[in-house]
Amino acid sequence: MQLIDGKRTAEEIKAEIAQEVSDIVAAGGKQPHLAAVLVGHDGGSETYVKNKVIACEKCGFKSTLIRYEDDVTEDELLACVDRLNADDDIDGFIVQLPLPRHIDEQKVIERIDYRKDVDGFHPVNVGRMAIGLPCFISATPLGILTLLRRYGIETSGKRCVVLGRSNIVGKPMSQLMVQKNYGDATVTVCHSHTKDIKRLCAEADIIIAAIGQPDFVTADMVKEGAVVVDVGTTRVKDDTRKSGYRLNGDVKFDEVAHKCSFITPVPGGVGPMTICSLMKNTLAAGKKEYYK
């Protein structure tokens, strides 16, 4: 069993990005600029945005954080999106999800200029990704693809099970894994209504678990030599931790790991690669790689 070290891989990639940015600026080019909009004080969102700001510093990016309280109106937030769309100095920006209930998340996502949509959530980017055109790919699926490639894990022709069908991870991951230029695998998407889910998983060469249920994947669902990628990050109460909780994956790691050829830990696996992928998208936005 080999552990897929997302933390180390992300640091390596950020160092590569920083060198490229240094070369761009030295040649008289523009420093990439990422903006983030944070609404309210959700603990997970606060941590995630903080880590994005730190990553920007490591990559040599300029970063801007815009904060609103929970009671911000939808119109105010949309006006902020319009300003960021029109600001030529900002190459890409994200509006951190989830948003308060009184705000239509989809309306906000669709208001973002798809050429600055480094989260890869805009329908234009989702559609282009689905048919294999250049675009900003959602950060978590992009991070998973990067890990598979960096560790030399063969995906072409393999049987892959994706657990979960969310718009952010499950759906784009399954589409990327089936595409010839990316995973080139045979893909099955499983969800809460899938029958015989244990058998389907046990037949898979690669399992990507993004179902949001702690310890869902157990040893009897994994065949010998399988590759297991755990996207789960559920906060579970743990009085032994200073924070009072620990992050728990969708995979019962201690039970499953010995059967795997490769497996990601939680934390330290997919999580760091998600932020790293956002940095890769921001660099691409700054270089106008996809949209002129």
N, C-alpha and C positions, 0 to 999 in steps of 0.2 A: 504493500500500500504506500502510495506517495501522496503527501499532503500538497494541495494546490495553494500556494502562499500568495493570496491576493494582495496582502499588505506590502510585501517585498516587491511584487511585480508592479504595483501602482507607483511605488517610489522610483523604481527604475524608469518607468514611462514618464513620470513628471520631470525627472532629471533630463531625459531626452527632449521633452517639450521645452524646458528652460533653455537648453543649449540652442535649439532652433529659434526661439524667440530672441535670444541674445544676438544670434547671427542676423536676424531680420532687422532688429533695431540698429545694429552696427552698420548695416548696409543702407540705413536711412529710411527703413520701413516703419510701419505703424505698430505700436505696442497693442496687442489684443486687449479688449476691454469687455469684461463680463459684469452685468448687473443682476442683482437678485432682489425680488420683491417678497417681503415676509409680512404676513397678516396675522396678528395675534401673538400668543405666547405658548404655542404647543411645544412641549419639551423635545419631542423628536425632531420637529421642524427647526427649532432653535439650534440644536446640535448639528443637524445636517447643513444648515446654512453657514454656521460658524466654520465647519470643516471645509466648505467650499471657499470661503474667504482665505483660509490658511493655504489651501491648494493653489489659489490664484497667486499668492505671494511666492510660493515655491516655483511656480511655472513662469514667473516674471510678467504676469498679467496685471493690468489695472483692474480694480474691482470697485463696485459701488453697491451699497446695501440700502434699500429703501424700505422703511418700516411703517406699518399702519396698525391701528388697534382693531380689535374684533368688530367694532361697530362701523367700520368704514363702509360706505355705500357702494353698491355695484357700479354706479356711474363714476364715482371717484376713482375706483380701481381701474375701470376701463379708460378713463382719462389719463391715468398714469401709464398704462400700456401704450396709448397713442403717443405720449411724449417720448417714450423709449423707442418706439418704432421710428420716430422722426429724428432722433438724435444720431447724427452721423458718426459720433465718436464711439458709440456703443455698438460693438459687433454682434453681441448675443446677450439674451437675458432670459431669466426664468421667473415664473411666478410660483412660489413654493406651494405645493398642495399638501394636505387638504385646505380648502377655504371654508369660511363660515357658511352655515346652511342658507343664509339669505342671499348668497352670491352664486350665480350659475357658472360653475367651473368650466363647462364646455364653451359658454359664450366668451369667457376670458381667454381660453386657449385659442379659439378661432380668431380672436381679435389680434393676437400676436402676429407680427410679420413673419411668415414661414421662413424667410431668409435669415431671421435672427432667432429662430426657435431651436436653441441648442439642446432643449430637453427632448426634442423629436416627437412632440405630442400633437402638433398641428395636423389636420387632415391631409394637407398637401404632402407633408413629410411621411406620414403613415402610408398614404397611397403610393408614393414613389418607392418607399421601402418594399411594399408588397409586390411590386412588379420589377424590382431589382434596379431601379434608377438611383443615381447618386443623390444623397440626402443626408439630413441629420438623423441618425438612428438613436432611438430611445436608449438612455445611458446604461441601464442595467443589462439589457440584452447585448449591447455592444461590449460591455465589460466581460460578460460571459464568453462571447466569441473570442475576445482578445486572450483570455486565460486559456481557452482550449488550444488556440494557435501557439501561444508562447510555450506551452508545455508539450507541444508536438503530439497532441491527442488526435488520432484519426477519427474523422466524422463521416467521411464519404461512404455511402452505402450502409452505414450503421443504423440500427433500430433505436430511435430516440423517443422517450416518453417525456412530455412536458406536463407537469401537474399544475393546473391552474390556467384560467383563460382571461385574466385581467387585461385591460387595454395597455397597461404600462409594462407588463412582463410577459405573461403567458401567450397572448396572441402574437405580439411581434417576435417573441422567441421562436415560436413554432414556425412562423413564416420564414424567418431567417435560416433556421435549421434545415428546412426543406429546399431552399434555393441552391441552385448549382454553384453559384459563386461564393456561397458562405458555408453552410453545413453540409449540403448535398446528402442529407440523411433521409431515412424513411420515418416520418413523424406521426405519433399518436398523441392527441391532446386529451388529457383526462381531467375531470372536474367532479363536483359534488354529486352529480347524477350518473356518473359512469359506473356501469355494472362490471363486475369481475376485475376491479382495478388492481388487485394484488397480482393476478396472473399477468396482466398487461405489463406491469412494472417488472415482474420477474423475468420477462422475456427481453427486456431492453438492454442494449449495450450502454446507453447513456440515459440517465434520469436527471431531469432538471426540475427540482421541486420548488414551486412558487405558489403553494396552495394556502399558506397562512395558518397552518395548524401545527403547533409544536409537536415534534416527535411523530409525525404522521407516517413517515417512511421507516419501516422496521426491517429487520434482517430477512424475514421471509418474503420480502418484496424485492430483494436485490440478488441478482445472480453473481456468481464468482467472476471477478475480473471486470465488473461494471464500473463505469465512470459516474460519479454522483456529484451533482452541483446543487448546493443548498442555498436558496435565495431567501429563506425565511428569516425574519428578524422580529419575533414576537417578544415583548417584554414580559418576563415571568417573575413573580415575586420571589425574592431571595434575601432573607434577613441577614445572611452572612456578608452581603456586599454593602459597601458604604452608601451606594445609591438606593439600596433597598430592592433592586431588581437585577436580573441578568438577561442578556439576549439569548433567545432559544431558537434554533433552526427548525425547519420542517422535517429534518432527518434525525433519527435517534443515533447520534454519531457513535457513541461507544459500542453500540450493538452492530452497527452497519460497517464501520470503517475497515475491519479486518477482511471483509469480503471484496473490497474495492481495489481496482488498480490505481485510481485517482479519486480523491474526495476533497471538497472544500470545507474548511472549518467555519463555525459561526461563534464569535466574530472573527474577522481577519481573512475572509474569503472573498465573496462577491461584493460586500459592502464597500471596501476601499476602491474597488474597480469601477463602481458606479460614479463616484466623484471624479476619478481619473478620466473616465469616458466623457464626462461633461467638459473637462479640460481639453480633451482631444477635439470635441465638437467646437469649442470656442476658438481653438487655434485654426480649425478649418474655416470657421466663420470670418475670422480676421484675415485669412488668406484668400477669401472669396472662392474657395475650392469648388463649391457646389452651385452657388447662385451668384451671378455677376451683378 
